[in-house]
Amino acid sequence: MTKPGRSAFLLTGGLLLLTACGSSATDRAVPSTASATSSAGTSLPGDPAPQPPTPTARESSTASALPSATPARSWTAKTPSTTPSTTRTTTPAKTPAQRTPPKPAAAPAGLPSADTFGRIDGAPVDLGTPSNGNVAGFASSTVAYRSPGGPAIARIPATQLGLATWLPVIGKQPGWVQVRLPTRPNGAVAWVPSSKVTLRHTNWRATVSLSANTITVYDGTRRVGSWPAGKGLPATPTPVGQTFLLTKFDSPPGSYTPSTFVLGVHSDTLDTYGGGPGTVAVHGWPTASGRVGAVSHGCVRVPQATLDVFHRMPLGTPVDIAR
């Protein structure tokens, strides 16, 4: 369903109009860093994984490498007794066979792009599993699969609106990781070969309470801050579930928000808003009354102090929107 309305944010070339940011035509913001298109390379599973750009200091002050995986338990033969025995012999225990990870299936041409404009109808949906701060970075276009060794369903680009792609990791199997996708339907997930991504971890996380009209940010166990927040109107509610910080950009002077933080989730009631894909974001608002309670088309409106903290959060940071 297309909903008429005024868009708030316009990326170069008409890339993105966010759902809940309505003001006036003069308030449309054009980010200076977003590119007009996302790159779509031809990297396929089996190629060596190039290293994605590490977020800048502004994007991440706490990201660090994931701890190395725990080695598989080694089964060894029982040590024979040093006392001679004439009644029994010791037989070495057999080493269990190692499970071979499924190989990626062939990727057909024309796979949909897993970005904020896309829709992956064949993707599993999971709105509840947390990432616990685990994220995967993509240095090149990477094929995503419905299951390890299953059919290819999408291609994840190396960038999202001009910045590097970092997606939450919510599952692992030998040789594979499961990531959240920034596409419709909300909660879409897919599997990618672990050799194709760079794994990182962040202690940052944000929670939005729609019932309390608040947003709270944590750095590990430390609560950085909690602020009043505006949410969607009854007809255009803010979607509920686990999502993440997809990308960010600054607005030109005179805009009603200095910065916008795009989430990996879309409006449940608006298929499009002002011609864009109906993506939800966290952003500012010039008046206090305009960022408290049910005031938006689905976006989360916050004060300047919240925006300042969000600038310190790396891409891929989990955001939990709860009732």
N, C-alpha and C positions, 0 to 999 in steps of 0.2 A: 504494500500500500504506500503510495507516495503522499507525503504530507506537505502541503504548501507552507512556506515559511521563509524567514530571512536567515541566511547563513552567517556564521560568525567568523569562520576561519577559512581562507582560501589559499591552498598551496599553489605554487607556480604552475600554470597550465591547467588549472581547474582540477587538481588532483584530489583534494579532500575538503569536504564541508562537514564539520562536526555537528552532531545531532543537537546538543543542548546549548548551543552558544548563539543566541539570537539577540541582536541589538539593532543596528542600523547599517545601511550600505557603507557608510563611511567608516565603520568599525572593522571591516574585513581586514584580517592580518595576513601579510605575505611573509612567511619565514625566509630568512636570508640564507639558511644553510640547506634547505631541502632541495633535492634534485627533482627534475620533472618526471623521471622514470626510474624504476628500479632495474638494476642490471640483472640479466638472466643468462648465465653462462651455460656451458655444456658439460660441466663436471658430472661424472657418473660414479656410482659406487665402484670401488676398486682402485680409483686414482688416489695418489697420496693426498693427504689432507693439508692444504695450505693453511697458514695461521691467520686467523682474522685479526683485524686491528684491535688492540686492547683499548677499552674505554679510557678516555682522558681523565686527568685528575678530577676535573669537575664532574665527570660522569660517575666515577667510582673512586672512593677513597678507602674502601675496605675490601674490595675484591681480591681474592687470593686463590691460588690453585687448590683444586680439590685434593683431599688426602688420597694417597695412592691406594688402589684397590687391595683388599686383603687377599694374599695368595691362597689358591685352593689348597685345602688340607692334603698333605702327602701321606699316603698309606705305606707303611714299611713293614718288613717281615719282623715277626716277634724274635727277640734275641734269644738264641738257644741257651739252655742252662749249661754252666761250666762243669756240672757233675755228669759223668758218663751215665747213660741209661741204655739198658738192653731191652726195655719193654716198649719204647715209643720213639718215634723220630719227629723232629720238628720240620714242618712244611712251611716254607715262606708264604705269607699272605699275598694274594693276587692284588695288583694295583688296578683299581676300577678304571674303566675306559673313560676318557675325557669326552664330554659332549661337544660336538662341533657346532658352532653358531650357524644358523641358517644364512645362506647366501642371498644377497639382494636379487630380486627378480628383474628381468629386463624392463626398462622404462620405455613406454610408448611415447611417441611424439605428441605434442599438444597438451601436455599436462597443465592443469590450472595452476596459477601462481598463488602461493600461500602468503598473501599480503592483506592489508586492510580492505582492499577492493574486491577480494576474491570470495568465492563460496566453494567449499569442498564437501559435496553431498555424500561422498563415500567415506568420510572420516568418522571414526568413533567419537563419541561425545562424553566428556568427563568434566563436570563443573566443580567437583568436590575434592579431588586429590591434591594436597599441597605439594609444592616443589621444595619446601624447606630451604630455599635460597640457592638451590642448584640450577645452574644455567648453562646453555650450550651456545657457543659462538659459531657463526657460519662465515667462512672466508670466500666461498664461491657458491654458485647455485647448486643446490643439493636435492636429490630426489627423496621424497618422503613416502612411506609405505603404510598400509593399513595395519599390518602386523609384521613381525620379523620374518622375512622370507615371503611375505604375502604380496598382494598386488600393489603397484605404484599408484598413488592417488593424487600427488601434487608435487610441485617443485618449489622449494624454499629459496627465495632470492638472498643474495649476500647483504643487501641493504633494505631498510624500511624507511621510505621517505627521506633518503639521503644519509642516514646513519646506519652503522653496522647492525646486523641482525643478531640479537641475543634472545633466546627463547627459554622459558622454564623447563627443566627436566623433571618429569613426574614418575618415571619408571625406567628400570634398567633390566636388561637380559644380556647374557654373554654376547659381546659384539654389537649390541644395539642400545639405544636410549630412546625413550618416548618423550616427546616435547609438546608443549601447547602451541597451537597455531593462532595467528592473529586474524583469522578469517571468520566468516559465517560458516556454519552455525556457531553460536557461542559455545565455548567448551570443546571445540574441535581439537583433536590430538592426532599425532602420527608418530611413526617410528622411523629413525634414521640410523645408518651405520655409525657406530661410535668413532670409527676411524675418520669420519668426515667432519667431525666437530671438535672444538676446543672446549673443555669443561672448566668451569669456574664456580666459585661460591660467593654469595654475598650475605652479610648479616642483616642487611636492611629489609624491612617489610612495612607495608601500610595496610591498615584496616579501615573500612568505611562502615559505620553503623547507620543504617537508614532510619531505624526507629529512634535512635538518640540524636540524629542529625549531627554526627561528628565524624572527623577523620583523625586517625592516630598513627603516628610513625614510630617505629622501633629500630634501634640499632643493636641487634642481639637481644639481650634481656633488658636493655636500657630503653625506657620510653623517652624519645627525643621530644615529643610534644603532642598535644591533642587540641583540636580547634573545631569551632562550629563549621558546618558544611551544608551547602545547598544540594538538593537532590531533584529528581525528576518529578514533574506534575503527575497526578493520578492517571491521566490519559497517556503519558509518555514516561513511565517509571524508569528509574535507573536499574539496569539489569543486575541480578544477584548471582554470586558465584566467585570462584577463583579466577583471577585474571592477572595482568602484569603490565609493567611499564614498557611500552613498545618503542616509542621514540619521543623526542622533545624538540621544541623550537621556541625561539624568542620572537616577539612581535615588534613591529615598528613603533616608534613613538606615537602616542595618541590613541592607541588601541585600548580597549577596555580591560585587557589583561596583558601584562608584560611577557608572560610565558605560558605555553600550553604543553601539557604532558599527556600524550596520546596513549590510551590503554588498548589492550588486545581484545576488546569486546565491543559489541554493537547494540543499538537499540532493539528491543524485542517488539516494538510496535511501529517503528518507522523503517521501511525498507530503504528509504533515501530521505535526505534532508537538503533542500536547495540544490539538488543534483549530485550530491556526494553520497558515500556509502553508509551514512548514519553511524559513524564511529563515535564512541564515548571518550571523553577526556576529563582530566582534572585541570581547572584553570581558575583565574581570578575573576573578580567583578568589582566595579568601582564603588558600589554602595553596600553597606552591611546588610540592609534589608533584602538585597538581591542575592545574597549567598547564605540564607538561612531557611530551612524548611523546603517545601515543595515549590520550586521556582523555575526549573529548567526543563528542557526537552530530553533529559537523561544524563547530562554531564554533571560532574561534581564541582561545585563552585566553592572556592576556598579563599582565605585571606592571604596577604602577601607573605606572612611568616611561613605559611605552609609551602608556598612556591619556593621560598629560599631553601627550605629543607629538601624538597623534591629535586632541586638542582644537584644535591649531593648524592642522590640515589643512582646506581648504575642501571643501564638498560637491562631488562629481564627481571627486575625486582618484583617479587610477588605482591599483588594487591588483592585483598580479600574483601569483597563487598557482601555484607550480611544484612539481613532484615533487622 
